[in-house]
Amino acid sequence: MSEWPKHSVSAAAVVVNEHGEILLIKGPRRGWEPPGGVVELGESIESAAVREVKEESGVEIEIVKFCGIFQNLEKGVVATMWLARAIGGELTTSEESLEVGYFTIEQAMEMITWHTFRERIQLTLDESQHPFFVAW
């Protein structure tokens, strides 16, 4: 008898402000990235994106649309990406974010060191690619 598969599902958002800048957090392990995290039991994936952004950055968001999924087959990780707009709150750091801020897309791409996070932002911002599914 086989075990049930164990997957981790996360939700991250590319948050755009009124100036067309995107929100990034600087995490203690991975550096600059879009805010997001693991979906909790009993929570919708969309609600998790809203909660994680608020927890990590202090920013309140409104989801604009679901954009796509990244799946790491080896690790059983499913990462969902959402496009959102900032509607309130104040930039605030947390245990999960050493720094937070809004940056132009060009600045963000230079600051982010993990190529997967750059790819996630690029695909999320490119509506012609929605919905996307990237597996490796």
LODOPA-207369 format. One record per residue (C-alpha): residue number from 0; x, y, z. Coordinates in steps of 0.1 Angstrom, whole numbers. Last residue first. Layout:
<sites>
+------+-------+-------+-------+
: resi :     x :     y :     z :
+------+-------+-------+-------+
:  NUM :     X :     Y :     Z :
...
+------+-------+-------+-------+
</sites>
This chain:
<sites>
+------+-------+-------+-------+
: resi :     x :     y :     z :
+------+-------+-------+-------+
:  135 :   110 :   209 :  -135 :
:  134 :    75 :   221 :  -140 :
:  133 :    62 :   255 :  -154 :
:  132 :    25 :   260 :  -159 :
:  131 :    13 :   294 :  -172 :
:  130 :   -22 :   308 :  -173 :
:  129 :   -15 :   333 :  -186 :
:  128 :    15 :   338 :  -209 :
:  127 :     0 :   367 :  -229 :
:  126 :    -6 :   384 :  -196 :
:  125 :    31 :   390 :  -190 :
:  124 :    35 :   404 :  -155 :
:  123 :    32 :   370 :  -138 :
:  122 :    56 :   354 :  -163 :
:  121 :    83 :   380 :  -156 :
:  120 :    78 :   379 :  -119 :
:  119 :    80 :   341 :  -117 :
:  118 :   111 :   341 :  -140 :
:  117 :   129 :   366 :  -117 :
:  116 :   120 :   344 :   -87 :
:  115 :   133 :   313 :  -105 :
:  114 :   166 :   331 :  -113 :
:  113 :   174 :   335 :   -76 :
:  112 :   195 :   367 :   -71 :
:  111 :   168 :   393 :   -72 :
:  110 :   182 :   429 :   -70 :
:  109 :   189 :   434 :  -107 :
:  108 :   154 :   421 :  -117 :
:  107 :   138 :   443 :   -91 :
:  106 :   156 :   475 :  -103 :
:  105 :   143 :   469 :  -139 :
:  104 :   108 :   461 :  -126 :
:  103 :   108 :   494 :  -107 :
:  102 :   110 :   489 :   -70 :
:  101 :    87 :   490 :   -40 :
:  100 :   100 :   481 :    -6 :
:   99 :   106 :   456 :    22 :
:   98 :   136 :   448 :    43 :
:   97 :   146 :   420 :    67 :
:   96 :   115 :   401 :    59 :
:   95 :   104 :   368 :    74 :
:   94 :   105 :   379 :   111 :
:   93 :    87 :   410 :    99 :
:   92 :    93 :   443 :    81 :
:   91 :    67 :   470 :    76 :
:   90 :    56 :   489 :    45 :
:   89 :    22 :   505 :    55 :
:   88 :   -13 :   492 :    48 :
:   87 :   -35 :   499 :    19 :
:   86 :   -48 :   489 :   -15 :
:   85 :   -18 :   475 :   -32 :
:   84 :   -26 :   457 :   -64 :
:   83 :   -23 :   420 :   -71 :
:   82 :   -11 :   395 :   -97 :
:   81 :   -10 :   359 :   -84 :
:   80 :    15 :   331 :   -86 :
:   79 :    10 :   296 :   -73 :
:   78 :    40 :   275 :   -61 :
:   77 :    36 :   237 :   -60 :
:   76 :    64 :   219 :   -41 :
:   75 :    67 :   181 :   -43 :
:   74 :   105 :   183 :   -39 :
:   73 :   114 :   164 :   -70 :
:   72 :    86 :   177 :   -91 :
:   71 :    92 :   213 :   -84 :
:   70 :    60 :   229 :   -97 :
:   69 :    54 :   265 :  -108 :
:   68 :    18 :   276 :  -113 :
:   67 :     0 :   304 :  -131 :
:   66 :   -15 :   338 :  -132 :
:   65 :   -45 :   341 :  -108 :
:   64 :   -60 :   375 :  -111 :
:   63 :   -63 :   410 :   -97 :
:   62 :   -60 :   401 :   -60 :
:   61 :   -66 :   431 :   -37 :
:   60 :   -37 :   438 :   -14 :
:   59 :   -29 :   451 :    21 :
:   58 :     8 :   458 :    26 :
:   57 :    25 :   452 :    60 :
:   56 :    53 :   434 :    41 :
:   55 :    56 :   398 :    53 :
:   54 :    23 :   393 :    72 :
:   53 :     2 :   414 :    47 :
:   52 :    17 :   396 :    17 :
:   51 :    13 :   362 :    33 :
:   50 :   -24 :   369 :    42 :
:   49 :   -34 :   380 :     7 :
:   48 :   -16 :   351 :    -9 :
:   47 :   -31 :   327 :    16 :
:   46 :   -66 :   340 :     8 :
:   45 :   -60 :   331 :   -29 :
:   44 :   -48 :   296 :   -20 :
:   43 :   -79 :   290 :     2 :
:   42 :   -73 :   282 :    38 :
:   41 :   -84 :   251 :    56 :
:   40 :   -49 :   239 :    62 :
:   39 :   -24 :   267 :    57 :
:   38 :   -10 :   277 :    23 :
:   37 :    27 :   282 :    24 :
:   36 :    43 :   315 :    17 :
:   35 :    44 :   347 :    -3 :
:   34 :    61 :   380 :    -8 :
:   33 :    80 :   386 :   -41 :
:   32 :   117 :   380 :   -37 :
:   31 :   149 :   397 :   -25 :
:   30 :   174 :   375 :    -6 :
:   29 :   170 :   338 :    -3 :
:   28 :   178 :   330 :    33 :
:   27 :   169 :   360 :    55 :
:   26 :   142 :   373 :    32 :
:   25 :   143 :   406 :    15 :
:   24 :   108 :   415 :     5 :
:   23 :    97 :   429 :   -29 :
:   22 :    67 :   450 :   -40 :
:   21 :    65 :   460 :   -76 :
:   20 :    64 :   495 :   -91 :
:   19 :    38 :   507 :  -116 :
:   18 :    34 :   540 :   -98 :
:   17 :     0 :   531 :   -83 :
:   16 :    15 :   500 :   -67 :
:   15 :    19 :   465 :   -82 :
:   14 :    20 :   434 :   -61 :
:   13 :    34 :   402 :   -76 :
:   12 :    19 :   377 :   -53 :
:   11 :    30 :   344 :   -38 :
:   10 :    10 :   314 :   -28 :
:    9 :    25 :   281 :   -16 :
:    8 :    14 :   244 :   -18 :
:    7 :    36 :   218 :    -2 :
:    6 :    30 :   183 :   -14 :
:    5 :    30 :   149 :     3 :
:    4 :    18 :   120 :   -18 :
:    3 :    -4 :    95 :     0 :
:    2 :    16 :    65 :    10 :
:    1 :    15 :    33 :   -10 :
:    0 :     0 :     0 :     0 :
+------+-------+-------+-------+
</sites>
